[in-house]
Amino acid sequence: MKKKPISDYLSIGSSVGICAALGVVVGALLQNLVFWLCIGAGAGVVVGAVLALYNQKTP
């Protein structure tokens, strides 16, 4: 198994944190905090994974 650099995990973690924070803000504005927190965290995982794959393909 190939070792991954720590920067891959940081990009995924930071995107989850940023999207979850945006989800909390949107949820607070729309009066449905938990729903938007889950959507934000899910979107953060997807965005972070795509960014990690994109960074691996570029030399």
Phi, psi and omega in degrees: 000133183279136178283138178259144177291156183296337181296331177296317180290325179292323179292321178293315181295320180290323179291324176296316180296316180294314180292324177294321177295319176296323177296323177295318179296313179296320179295324177293323179288326183262006176066028178217075191294311186294319180300312182286333174296316178295318178296317180296318179293320178296317178295324178296322178295316181294314180297317179296320179293319179295317178296321179294319178292321180294321179291330179287328183282332180279134183285000000 
